[in-house]
Amino acid sequence: MVTMSAPLAPILGDRVAEPLEQEFGLRTAEDLVRYYPTRYVSRGQELVEDNPEDGQHVTVVGRIVEAKLRQSQRKGLWLLNVELSCSGRSVKATFFNGRRSSHYLKVGRRVMFSGNVKYFKSTWSLAHPAYVVLADSDDDRVSPAESDGRVKAGGAYAGLARGSAEGGFDPALFDLPLVPMYPASKAVETWTFLACVRQVLDVLDITDPLPAQIREERGIIGLSEALHGIHFPENEPRMEAARDRLRFDEAVALQLVLAQRRARRRASASRPAAPRADGIAAAFDARLPFELTDGQRTVAAEIADDLSRDHPMSRMLQGEVGSGKTIVAMRAMLQVVDAGMQCALLAPTEVLAAQHFRSVTGMLGPLGTGGELGSDPLATKVVLLTGSMSTAAKRAALLDVVSGEAGIVIGTHALIQDTVEFFDLGLVVIDEQHRFGVEQRDALRAKARDGASPHLLVMTATPIPRTIAMTTLGDLETSTLRELPRGRSPISTTVVATRVHASWVDRAWVRIREEVAAGRQAYVVCSRIGDDLDAPPRGDDSRAPTTAAAVDVHEQLSAGPLAGLRVGLLHGRLPADEKDQVMREFTAGQIDVLVSTTVIEVGVDVPNATTMVILDADRFGVSQLHQLRGRVGRGAHAGLCLLVTDAAPDGAAHERLTAVAATTDGFELALLDLRTRREGDVLGAAQSGTKSTLRLLSLLDDAPIVEAAHDYASTVIGEDPELERHPGLAGMAAAAVDDRRADYLTKS
C-alpha cells in the first residue's frame, strides 16, 4: 500500500508518470485521485462537443454510420474515412493506417474518439484520433483479441496493457454504468487517466483527514468512498454523494491555505500609525468643504483602527463609482504621514495618476506644499512619478522619494522599478487593483525598509471575479461604500442595437449637440486607438464589421455630425504632456466632446460631462462599462450613457449589455461579471477566466460550503498553525496549492 503523498512514478512507471506531471502538474497519488472527471457517459449514451475551438482536444462518443477505406495518392497509404452519429450530429474522422483501423472501426459499432479539432470552413473533424470500441451490453463487450488488448492512438499504441498502467489497457475499464470523462490531451487521453486512477486506487492507503464529527455534522461520506464514487460510480446518487464530500474538501483545502496566510500576516511586523489629534490628517478634516457620509466615516474608522496595529492591514475598499473612496484613502494616507512614514498611491494609467495628483494636491491645498517657502508647518510633499516624465523631473522625484521628503508618492508602474527606493514606506494604496498583476503589487510592497510589511489598501468600484473570489474566501478584510455623496445625479443607460435601429446612432450625435448647446460636455469611447491593422471580426456573424478606432472616429465626427464643435482626442499613445493638456482643456470646458479610448475609464472627474456614447460596447467587459459610464452624471445634471453595438439582438453579448443597462448597482454587476467569467484561478496569476484550480467547488453557488469550511479551517489553524498535528489536512492543502501557487498566495 502507498500513501497519498507517494510519487506517481514508482506506481505507474516513468513513461506514464512523466506526461501526467508535464501536462497536468500531477506528481503524487493525491494529485491524481483528486483530478476529477468533469462528466460521465452512461452505456448507450452519445457525446459531442458544441462548437469546439480549432485545435482543441475533444472526446466524442457515437455510433459509426459510415466507414470507407480508400487508397491515398501516396503509394502504399490507405485512408479510412469514418463518420459518427453523435447525439444527432455528424462527426467525421480520418485514419492514416486505414487497413488496420478498418478491422475495428466498423459500421454500427459504438466508439469513443479523442483528438484535436481541425476546421475546414465551418465544419470540424478529427484527424487520426485515438479511439476505443465500446460495448453496448454484456453480450457486446470488446474482446481482447478484437481490440488487440490495446488502445490504438494516432499511429502508436497508448501503452496501457491489461492490469498495468505501463503494461497495457483493459477494455473492461469501460464496462461501467457511468464512464468518467477527464480533461485530457493528446499525450494523456481520458482512458489513460481512467487506467491510472484505477491502478493507484488499488494500492492506495486512504486515511480520512476529516474527523468523524465533522463528517456527521455535514452529512458527508468518507474519503475512500468518495474517491471511488467519483471515479467509478455505480449510479448517479453515489456520484453526487462523492461530489458533495469532495466539494467540501476543496473548500477546506483553500480555506486552510488562506487561514495560514492570515495567521502569518498577523504574525509579521509593521509599524503602527495611530491617529493624531494635532496632525495633518486632523488639519485636512478641518478644511474639507463638505461633510463625510455616514458610510465614509464608518469605513474611515475601520481603516484607522487597522493602521494603528502592529501587523499589516490588508483591506479592500469597494464602493460604487463616485462613492468617495479617494477621500477615505486620503485620510488613511495622512494618518500614516502623521506617523512619519510614506505612502504610495499606484494608478493603472498616466492619465489617472495625473488626475490623482491634481486631485490630491487640490484637496490638500497648503497642506500639500511641504518643502516650499512659507508652507504650513504640518504640510507634506506630494510627488508624481510616471514613466514618460523627463529625466530631470524623474530624477528630482526619485530624490524626494528616497530622502523621505515626499510623504505621498503617486505614480504608475514606474513606482515598481528597481531604481525607486523609499525612505520609509508605510502604506500602499492601489487604485483599481485588478489592473495590476500580483507580482507587480508585491514588488511595491517589498520596498518597505528593515523587513517590515507596509499596510495595504486596494480600491475597486466594481469588484472583478478574482477579487470577489478572494473576498468570499475570507482572505481580505472588506470595507464597503454603498452610499453616494450628495450632489451625484442619476445615470440612464440605453442599448443602441444598430441591426435593429441603425438611425439611432445619428440621433446619438444629435443628442450630443443638444447637450453641448446647453453648456455641457460629452465623451465618445472607442475600443481601440487605430492603426494599419483592423481589429479581428466578431466570430458570431459573417457580416460583422471591424471595430471603430478613436483616431478615425475623431476625424469623422469633426468633419461630419459634430462639425463646428470643439472635438478632442485622447488615447494611450499620445505623449504624456499632450495627454495631460487634453485632460486639462476638457476639465476647463475648452473641449466640448472628447473622443477617447479606455484611458478615461477610472478616476477622471469632469462634473460638466453628462453624455457618453460607447461604440462597439459589446467589446467591453461588464466592469469596464460600469466604470466608463461612471464618468458622467458627476455634477448637477443627469447622465446619459448609450451602448452602441452591432451584436446580434438574440446573442449573449446583447443580453450582457441589456443587463448592464438595467442597473447601476456595481455589486449586482460584479455578480453578473462573475457568472459570465467565473471566479478565475484563485490560486494562480489569472485574474479571471474559465480555467480554475477549483474542480468541483463554485465560490458563487456554494457560499454555505465556503463559510462552513472557513469556520473549520480557522479553528484548526488557530490550534495548529503549521498543521503539524494534521498531516492529512496538510496534504489536502498541498494538493490544492503547489509550490508555485503557494508562492503566489504569499504575494497576492
C-alpha positions in Angstrom: 0.0 0.0 0.0 1.1 3.6 -0.7 0.3 6.9 1.0 -1.4 9.9 -0.6 1.9 11.7 -0.7 3.6 8.9 -2.7 5.1 10.0 -6.1 3.4 8.5 -9.1 6.5 7.3 -11.0 7.1 4.2 -8.8 3.4 3.2 -9.1 2.8 3.9 -12.8 6.2 3.9 -14.3 8.2 6.8 -15.6 6.8 6.6 -19.1 3.2 7.2 -17.8 4.0 9.5 -14.8 6.1 11.9 -16.8 3.4 13.3 -19.1 1.0 13.4 -16.1 3.3 15.8 -14.4 4.3 17.7 -17.5 0.9 18.2 -19.0 -1.3 18.5 -15.8 1.1 19.0 -12.9 0.1 15.7 -11.2 3.1 14.4 -9.2 1.6 12.5 -6.2 -1.0 9.9 -5.7 -3.2 12.6 -4.1 -2.8 14.9 -7.1 -4.1 12.1 -9.4 -7.0 10.8 -7.4 -8.1 14.4 -6.8 -8.1 15.1 -10.5 -11.8 14.5 -11.0 -13.9 13.7 -14.1 -15.9 16.6 -15.5 -18.7 14.5 -16.9 -19.9 10.9 -17.4 -21.2 8.8 -20.3 -23.7 6.1 -19.5 -24.0 2.9 -21.5 -25.6 3.7 -24.9 -25.2 7.4 -24.4 -23.7 9.6 -27.1 -21.4 12.6 -26.5 -20.4 15.5 -28.7 -18.8 18.9 -28.3 -20.7 22.1 -29.3 -18.6 24.4 -31.4 -15.2 23.5 -30.1 -12.2 25.8 -30.9 -9.8 24.9 -33.7 -7.0 22.8 -32.2 -9.0 22.0 -29.0 -8.6 18.4 -27.7 -12.0 16.8 -27.5 -13.5 13.4 -26.8 -16.7 12.3 -28.6 -18.8 9.1 -28.3 -21.1 7.9 -31.1 -22.0 5.2 -33.5 -20.3 4.6 -36.8 -22.7 5.2 -39.7 -20.1 5.1 -42.4 -16.6 3.7 -42.8 -14.9 3.9 -46.2 -11.4 2.6 -47.0 -9.6 4.3 -49.9 -6.1 4.4 -51.2 -4.2 7.6 -51.0 -2.3 9.1 -53.9 0.8 8.4 -51.8 1.9 4.9 -52.6 1.1 2.2 -50.0 -1.0 4.5 -47.8 -4.6 3.7 -47.2 -7.0 6.1 -45.5 -10.1 5.2 -43.6 -12.9 7.9 -43.5 -15.3 7.4 -40.7 -18.5 9.2 -39.9 -20.0 9.1 -36.4 -23.6 9.9 -35.4 -23.3 11.7 -32.1 -26.5 13.0 -30.5 -28.0 13.8 -33.8 -24.8 15.4 -35.1 -22.2 14.1 -37.6 -18.5 14.0 -36.7 -16.0 12.9 -39.3 -12.6 11.4 -38.7 -9.7 10.3 -40.9 -7.3 7.5 -40.1 -4.0 7.1 -41.9 -3.4 3.5 -41.0 -6.7 2.7 -42.8 -6.3 -1.1 -43.3 -5.5 -1.8 -39.7 -8.1 0.6 -38.2 -10.8 -0.9 -40.5 -10.6 -4.2 -38.6 -12.0 -2.5 -35.5 -13.9 0.6 -36.8 -17.0 -1.0 -38.5 -20.4 0.4 -39.2 -22.8 0.0 -36.3 -20.1 0.0 -33.6 -20.2 2.4 -30.7 -16.8 4.1 -30.3 -15.1 6.8 -28.4 -12.8 9.1 -30.4 -10.3 11.5 -28.8 -8.2 14.0 -30.8 -7.6 17.6 -31.9 -10.2 19.6 -33.7 -9.5 20.8 -37.2 -11.8 23.1 -39.1 -12.4 23.4 -42.8 -14.7 26.3 -43.4 -17.4 26.0 -40.8 -17.2 22.2 -40.3 -14.8 20.5 -37.9 -13.4 16.9 -38.0 -10.7 14.8 -36.2 -7.5 13.7 -37.9 -6.3 10.2 -36.8 -7.8 10.3 -33.3 -7.2 7.8 -30.6 -10.1 5.5 -30.1 -11.8 2.8 -28.0 -14.5 0.5 -29.3 -17.2 0.5 -26.6 -19.6 -2.2 -25.5 -23.4 -1.6 -25.7 -24.3 -4.5 -23.4 -22.7 -7.5 -21.6 -23.0 -9.5 -24.8 -21.3 -6.8 -26.9 -18.2 -6.4 -24.8 -15.0 -5.9 -26.8 -12.7 -8.9 -26.6 -9.0 -8.6 -26.1 -8.4 -10.3 -29.4 -10.7 -7.9 -31.2 -9.0 -4.8 -29.7 -5.6 -6.4 -29.6 -5.6 -5.7 -25.9 -4.6 -2.1 -26.6 -5.9 1.3 -27.5 -4.8 2.5 -30.9 -3.7 6.1 -30.7 -2.6 8.1 -33.7 -0.2 5.5 -35.1 1.3 4.5 -31.8 -0.1 2.3 -29.0 -1.2 4.2 -26.0 0.9 1.8 -23.9 -1.8 0.7 -21.4 -2.0 -3.1 -21.3 -4.5 -5.0 -19.2 -3.8 -4.9 -15.5 -0.9 -2.4 -15.6 -0.8 1.3 -16.4 2.6 0.8 -18.0 2.0 -2.6 -19.5 -1.3 -2.1 -21.3 -5.1 -1.3 -21.4 -8.0 -3.3 -20.1 -11.2 -2.7 -22.1 -13.2 -3.8 -19.1 -12.5 -0.3 -17.7 -15.2 0.9 -19.9 -17.7 -1.7 -18.8 -19.1 0.7 -16.2 -22.6 2.1 -15.6 -21.1 5.6 -15.8 -17.8 6.0 -17.7 -15.9 9.0 -16.4 -14.5 11.6 -18.8 -11.5 13.6 -17.8 -10.0 16.8 -19.2 -7.3 15.3 -21.4 -4.7 15.9 -24.0 -3.1 14.1 -26.9 -0.3 12.9 -24.5 -2.7 11.8 -21.8 -6.1 10.6 -23.1 -9.2 10.3 -20.9 -8.8 6.5 -20.8 -5.2 6.9 -19.6 -6.5 8.8 -16.6 -9.1 6.1 -16.0 -6.4 3.3 -16.1 -4.0 5.3 -13.9 -6.6 6.2 -11.3 -7.7 2.5 -11.1 -4.2 1.3 -10.6 -3.5 4.0 -7.9 -6.7 3.4 -6.0 -6.0 -0.4 -5.9 -2.8 0.3 -3.9 -3.7 3.5 -2.0 -3.9 3.6 1.8 -6.6 6.3 2.3 -6.8 7.9 5.7 -9.6 10.3 6.1 -8.3 13.7 7.2 -11.7 15.0 8.3 -12.8 13.9 11.8 -15.9 11.7 12.1 -17.7 14.5 13.9 -17.3 16.9 11.0 -18.4 14.3 8.5 -21.5 13.6 10.6 -22.3 17.3 11.0 -22.0 17.9 7.3 -23.8 14.7 6.3 -20.9 13.7 4.0 -19.4 10.3 3.3 -15.8 9.1 4.0 -12.9 10.0 1.7 -12.3 6.4 0.4 -15.9 6.0 -0.5 -15.9 9.5 -2.1 -12.8 8.9 -4.3 -14.1 5.5 -5.5 -17.5 7.0 -6.0 -16.4 9.9 -8.2 -14.0 7.9 -10.4 -16.0 4.7 -10.6 -19.6 5.5 -9.6 -22.2 2.7 -9.6 -25.0 5.2 -10.1 -25.8 8.9 -10.1 -26.7 9.1 -6.3 -23.3 7.6 -5.4 -21.6 10.0 -7.8 -23.4 13.0 -6.3 -22.6 11.9 -2.7 -18.9 11.7 -3.7 -19.0 15.2 -5.3 -20.6 16.6 -2.1 -17.8 15.3 0.0 -15.0 16.3 -2.3 -16.5 19.8 -2.9 -16.2 20.3 0.9 -12.6 19.0 0.7 -11.8 21.7 -1.9 -13.3 24.4 0.3 -11.4 23.2 3.3 -8.1 23.0 1.4 -8.4 26.5 0.2 -9.5 27.9 3.5 -6.6 26.2 5.3 -4.1 27.9 3.0 -5.8 31.3 3.4 -6.1 30.9 7.1 -2.4 30.1 7.3 -1.7 33.1 5.3 -3.8 35.3 7.6 -2.1 33.9 10.6 1.4 34.6 9.2 0.4 38.1 8.1 -0.8 38.8 11.7 2.5 37.5 13.0 4.5 39.7 10.6 5.5 43.1 11.8 4.6 46.5 10.6 4.9 49.9 12.1 1.7 51.1 13.7 0.3 54.5 12.7 -2.1 55.6 15.4 -4.3 58.7 14.7 -3.1 62.1 16.0 -5.4 64.8 17.1 -2.9 67.5 16.1 -1.5 66.2 12.8 -2.0 66.8 9.1 -4.9 64.3 9.0 -6.9 66.4 11.5 -6.0 69.6 9.7 -7.2 68.1 6.4 -10.5 67.1 8.0 -11.0 70.7 9.3 -10.6 72.2 5.8 -13.0 69.8 4.0 -15.8 71.9 2.4 -18.3 69.1 2.9 -19.4 66.5 5.4 -18.4 62.9 5.0 -21.2 60.4 4.5 -22.1 58.0 7.3 -20.6 55.2 5.2 -17.3 57.1 4.7 -17.0 57.8 8.4 -17.6 54.2 9.3 -15.1 52.9 6.8 -12.5 55.5 7.8 -12.8 54.3 11.4 -12.2 50.7 10.3 -9.1 51.6 8.4 -7.8 53.9 11.1 -8.1 51.0 13.6 -6.2 48.7 11.2 -3.4 51.2 10.7 -3.0 51.5 14.5 -2.0 47.9 14.9 1.5 46.4 14.7 0.6 43.9 12.0 0.0 44.9 8.4 -3.5 45.9 7.2 -4.8 44.0 4.2 -8.1 45.6 3.3 -10.2 46.1 0.2 -12.3 49.2 -0.1 -15.1 48.7 -2.6 -17.7 51.2 -3.5 -19.8 52.5 -6.3 -18.3 54.8 -8.9 -18.2 58.2 -7.2 -18.9 56.9 -3.7 -15.9 58.8 -2.2 -13.2 56.1 -2.0 -10.5 58.6 -2.8 -11.3 60.8 0.2 -11.2 57.8 2.5 -7.9 56.7 1.1 -6.6 60.3 1.5 -7.4 60.3 5.2 -5.6 56.9 5.6 -2.5 58.2 3.9 -2.4 61.3 6.0 -2.7 59.2 9.2 0.4 57.3 8.0 2.2 60.5 7.2 1.5 61.7 10.7 3.4 58.6 11.9 6.5 59.7 10.0 6.1 57.2 7.1 5.5 57.5 3.4 2.6 56.4 1.3 2.5 55.2 -2.3 -0.6 55.5 -4.5 -0.4 53.2 -7.5 -2.6 54.0 -10.5 -3.0 51.9 -13.7 -2.6 54.7 -16.2 -0.7 58.0 -16.5 -4.0 59.9 -17.1 -5.4 58.6 -13.8 -2.1 59.1 -12.0 -2.0 62.7 -13.1 -5.7 63.1 -12.2 -4.9 61.8 -8.7 -2.0 64.1 -8.4 -4.1 67.2 -9.3 -7.0 66.0 -7.0 -4.8 65.2 -4.0 -2.8 68.5 -4.2 -6.0 70.4 -4.8 -7.7 68.9 -1.7 -4.7 69.4 0.4 -4.0 73.0 -0.6 -1.3 74.4 1.6 -1.1 71.1 3.4 0.4 69.6 0.3 3.2 72.1 -0.2 5.8 70.6 2.0 9.4 71.9 1.5 8.2 75.1 -0.1 8.8 78.6 1.5 6.0 79.6 3.8 4.3 76.2 3.7 2.1 75.0 6.5 4.2 73.5 9.4 2.2 70.3 9.0 2.5 70.1 5.3 3.8 67.2 3.4 5.2 67.0 -0.1 3.3 65.2 -2.9 5.2 64.0 -5.9 4.2 62.4 -9.2 6.3 59.6 -10.8 5.4 58.2 -14.3 7.4 56.5 -17.0 7.2 59.3 -19.5 8.5 62.1 -17.3 11.6 63.9 -18.4 14.9 62.6 -17.0 15.3 65.8 -14.9 11.8 65.6 -13.4 12.1 61.9 -12.7 15.5 62.4 -11.0 14.0 65.1 -8.8 11.0 63.0 -7.9 13.3 60.0 -7.1 15.4 62.2 -4.8 12.3 63.3 -2.9 11.2 59.7 -2.5 14.5 58.2 -1.3 15.2 61.1 1.1 11.7 60.9 2.7 10.9 64.5 1.6 7.8 63.2 -0.2 5.2 61.9 2.2 2.8 60.9 -0.6 4.1 59.4 -3.9 1.6 59.0 -6.8 2.6 57.0 -9.8 2.1 54.3 -12.3 4.1 51.1 -12.9 7.1 53.4 -12.7 6.9 53.1 -8.9 7.7 49.4 -9.2 11.1 49.9 -11.0 14.3 48.9 -9.2 15.5 52.5 -9.3 12.7 53.6 -7.0 13.7 53.5 -3.3 11.5 54.7 -0.5 12.9 56.2 2.7 10.2 54.5 4.9 7.2 53.1 3.1 4.3 52.6 5.5 1.2 52.3 3.2 0.5 51.1 -0.3 -2.8 52.2 -1.9 -3.7 50.5 -5.1 -6.4 52.1 -7.2 -8.4 49.7 -9.5 -6.3 46.8 -8.2 -7.5 44.4 -10.9 -5.4 46.4 -13.4 -2.2 45.2 -11.7 -0.7 41.7 -11.5 0.1 40.1 -8.2 3.9 40.2 -8.8 3.6 44.0 -9.5 1.8 44.6 -6.3 4.3 42.5 -4.4 7.2 44.4 -5.9 5.9 47.7 -4.5 5.2 46.2 -1.0 8.8 44.8 -0.9 10.2 48.4 -0.9 9.5 48.8 2.8 12.6 49.0 4.9 14.1 46.7 7.6 11.9 43.8 6.5 8.7 45.4 7.8 5.5 44.9 5.8 3.6 48.0 4.8 -0.1 48.3 5.2 -2.1 47.6 2.0 -5.3 49.2 0.9 -6.8 48.2 -2.5 -9.7 50.0 -4.0 -12.2 49.0 -6.7 -15.5 50.3 -7.9 -16.7 47.1 -9.5 -15.1 44.0 -7.9 -13.8 41.7 -10.6 -14.1 37.9 -10.4 -10.8 37.3 -8.6 -11.5 40.0 -6.1 -14.9 38.6 -5.3 -13.5 35.1 -5.1 -10.7 36.0 -2.6 -13.2 38.1 -0.6 -15.6 35.2 -0.5 -12.8 33.0 0.8 -12.2 35.4 3.6 -8.7 36.4 2.6 -9.2 40.2 2.6 -10.9 42.4 5.2 -13.5 44.3 3.3 -15.0 47.8 3.7 -17.9 48.8 1.5 -19.3 52.2 0.5 -22.8 51.9 -0.9 -24.0 55.4 -0.2 -23.3 58.0 -2.9 -22.3 61.5 -1.7 -24.8 64.3 -2.1 -24.7 66.0 -5.5 -24.4 62.9 -7.6 -27.0 62.7 -10.4 -28.7 59.6 -11.8 -27.4 57.9 -14.9 -29.7 56.3 -17.5 -28.3 53.7 -19.9 -29.7 52.6 -23.3 -28.5 49.9 -25.6 -28.4 51.1 -29.2 -28.7 48.0 -31.4 -27.6 49.1 -34.9 -29.0 46.0 -36.5 -32.5 47.0 -35.3 -32.3 50.8 -35.1 -29.5 51.9 -37.3 -30.8 55.5 -37.3 -30.4 55.7 -33.5 -26.7 56.3 -33.9 -27.4 59.5 -35.9 -29.8 60.5 -33.0 -26.9 60.0 -30.6 -24.8 62.7 -32.3 -27.9 65.0 -32.3 -28.2 64.4 -28.6 -24.6 65.3 -28.0 -25.1 68.6 -29.9 -28.1 69.4 -27.8 -26.1 68.8 -24.6 -23.2 71.0 -25.8 -25.7 73.7 -26.8 -27.0 73.6 -23.2 -23.4 74.2 -22.0 -22.5 70.6 -21.2 -19.9 68.2 -22.5 -19.7 64.6 -23.7 -17.5 61.5 -24.2 -17.3 59.2 -27.2 -15.4 56.0 -26.3 -13.8 53.6 -28.7 -12.3 50.1 -28.1 -9.0 50.8 -30.0 -6.8 53.6 -31.0 -6.5 52.9 -34.7 -3.6 51.6 -36.8 -3.0 49.9 -40.1 -4.4 46.6 -38.9 -8.2 46.2 -38.5 -9.4 44.6 -35.3 -10.4 40.9 -35.7 -14.0 40.5 -36.8 -16.6 39.1 -34.4 -16.9 35.4 -34.5 -20.7 35.2 -34.2 -21.6 36.7 -37.6 -20.0 36.6 -41.1 -21.2 40.1 -41.8 -19.6 41.6 -38.7 -17.6 44.8 -39.2 -14.4 45.7 -37.6 -14.4 48.0 -34.6 -14.3 51.8 -34.7 -10.9 53.3 -34.0 -10.6 56.5 -31.9 -8.4 58.3 -34.5 -10.9 57.6 -37.3 -14.0 58.4 -35.2 -12.4 61.8 -34.2 -11.8 62.7 -37.8 -15.3 61.5 -38.9 -17.1 63.3 -36.2 -15.1 66.5 -36.5 -15.9 66.7 -40.2 -19.4 65.3 -40.0 -22.2 65.2 -37.4 -20.2 67.2 -34.8 -18.7 69.7 -37.2 -18.3 73.1 -35.5 -17.9 71.7 -32.1 -14.6 71.5 -30.3 -13.8 67.8 -30.5 -10.7 66.5 -28.7 -8.8 63.2 -28.9 -7.2 61.2 -26.1 -5.5 57.8 -26.2 -2.6 56.0 -24.6 -0.1 56.6 -27.4 -0.1 60.4 -27.0 2.9 61.9 -25.3 2.3 62.4 -21.6 2.3 66.2 -21.8 -0.2 66.1 -24.6 -2.5 63.7 -22.7 -2.3 66.0 -19.7 -3.0 69.1 -21.8 -6.1 67.4 -23.4 -7.5 66.5 -20.0 -6.8 70.0 -18.6 -8.7 71.5 -21.5 -11.6 69.1 -21.2 -11.8 69.7 -17.5 -11.7 73.5 -18.1 -14.6 73.3 -20.6 -12.4 74.2 -23.6 -13.2 70.9 -25.3 -16.9 70.0 -26.0 -16.6 66.4 -26.9 -13.7 64.1 -26.0 -13.2 61.0 -28.3 -11.2 58.6 -26.2 -10.1 55.0 -25.5 -10.5 53.5 -22.1 -7.8 55.7 -20.6 -10.7 57.7 -19.1 -12.1 54.5 -17.6 -11.3 55.3 -14.0 -10.6 58.4 -11.9 -11.5 61.1 -14.5 -13.8 63.6 -12.8 -15.4 66.3 -15.0 -18.8 67.3 -13.4 -19.9 69.1 -16.5 -19.8 65.9 -18.7 -23.3 64.5 -19.0 -23.3 62.2 -22.1 -21.3 59.2 -23.1 -21.5 57.2 -26.3 -19.6 53.9 -26.1 -19.1 52.4 -29.6 -18.7 48.6 -30.1 -19.9 48.3 -26.5 -20.0 44.5 -26.8 -16.2 44.6 -26.9 -16.0 45.8 -23.3 -16.4 43.8 -20.1 -19.1 44.5 -17.6 -16.7 46.1 -15.2 -15.3 48.4 -17.9 -18.8 49.5 -19.0 -19.8 50.4 -15.4 -16.6 52.3 -14.8 -16.8 54.2 -18.1 -20.4 55.4 -17.6 -19.4 56.5 -14.1 -17.6 59.4 -15.8 -20.9 61.1 -16.5 -23.6 62.3 -14.1 -20.9 63.5 -11.6 -22.4 67.0 -11.3 -25.8 68.7 -11.0 -27.2 67.3 -14.3 -28.4 63.7 -15.0 -26.1 61.5 -17.0 -26.9 59.5 -20.2 -24.9 56.5 -21.5 -25.6 55.0 -24.9 -24.2 51.5 -25.5 -23.8 51.1 -29.3 -23.5 47.6 -30.6 -23.8 45.6 -33.8 -24.1 42.3 -31.9 -26.9 40.0 -32.7 -30.0 41.0 -30.7 -30.6 37.5 -29.6 -27.0 36.8 -28.7 -25.2 36.6 -25.4 -23.3 39.9 -25.9 -26.5 41.8 -26.4 -28.0 40.1 -23.4 -25.0 41.2 -21.3 -25.4 44.8 -22.4 -29.1 44.8 -21.6 -28.2 43.6 -18.1 -25.7 46.4 -17.7 -28.3 48.9 -18.8 -30.8 47.6 -16.4 -28.9 48.5 -13.2 -26.3 50.9 -11.9 -25.6 48.7 -8.9 -21.9 47.9 -9.2 -22.2 45.0 -6.8 -25.0 43.4 -8.8 -22.9 43.9 -11.9 -19.9 42.3 -10.2 -22.0 39.1 -9.7 -23.1 39.3 -13.4 -19.4 39.5 -14.3 -18.6 36.6 -12.0 -21.3 34.4 -13.5 -20.1 35.3 -17.0 -16.4 34.8 -16.5 -16.4 32.6 -13.4 -14.0 33.0 -10.4 -10.8 32.6 -12.4 -7.8 30.8 -11.0 -8.0 32.0 -7.3 -4.7 30.3 -6.6 -2.9 31.4 -9.8 -2.0 34.5 -11.7 -5.1 34.7 -13.8 -7.5 37.5 -12.7 -10.5 35.8 -14.3 -11.5 33.3 -16.8 -12.7 29.7 -17.1 -9.6 27.9 -16.0 -9.7 27.4 -12.3 -8.0 25.2 -9.7 -11.5 24.7 -8.3 -12.7 21.5 -10.0 -16.0 20.9 -8.1 -16.5 24.0 -5.9 -18.2 27.2 -7.1 -17.4 30.2 -5.0 -20.6 31.8 -6.3 -23.0 28.9 -5.9 -21.5 27.1 -2.9 -21.3 30.0 -0.4 -22.6 28.0 2.5 -20.0 25.3 2.0 -17.3 28.0 1.8 -18.5 29.6 5.0 -18.5 26.2 6.8 -15.1 25.4 5.6 -13.8 28.9 6.6 -15.0 28.3 10.2 -13.5 24.8 10.4 -10.2 25.9 8.9 -9.9 28.9 11.2 -10.4 26.7 14.2 -7.8 24.2 13.0 -5.2 26.8 12.1 -5.8 28.6 15.4 -4.8 25.4 17.3 -2.2 24.1 14.8 -0.8 26.9 12.6 1.5 24.7 10.6 -0.8 21.6 10.5 1.9 19.6 12.2 -0.7 17.5 14.1 -2.9 17.3 11.0 -0.8 15.6 8.2 -3.9 14.7 6.2 -5.2 18.2 6.1 -1.7 19.4 5.3 -1.7 17.0 2.3 -5.1 18.4 1.2 -3.8 21.9 1.3 -0.6 20.9 -0.6 -2.6 19.2 -3.3 -4.7 22.3 -3.8 -1.7 24.7 -3.7 1.5 23.6 -5.2 4.8 25.4 -4.6 4.2 28.0 -7.4 0.7 28.8 -6.3 1.8 28.9 -2.6 4.4 31.5 -3.5 1.8 33.4 -5.5 -0.5 33.5 -2.5 2.2 35.0 -0.3 2.3 37.9 -2.7 -1.3 38.5 -3.5 
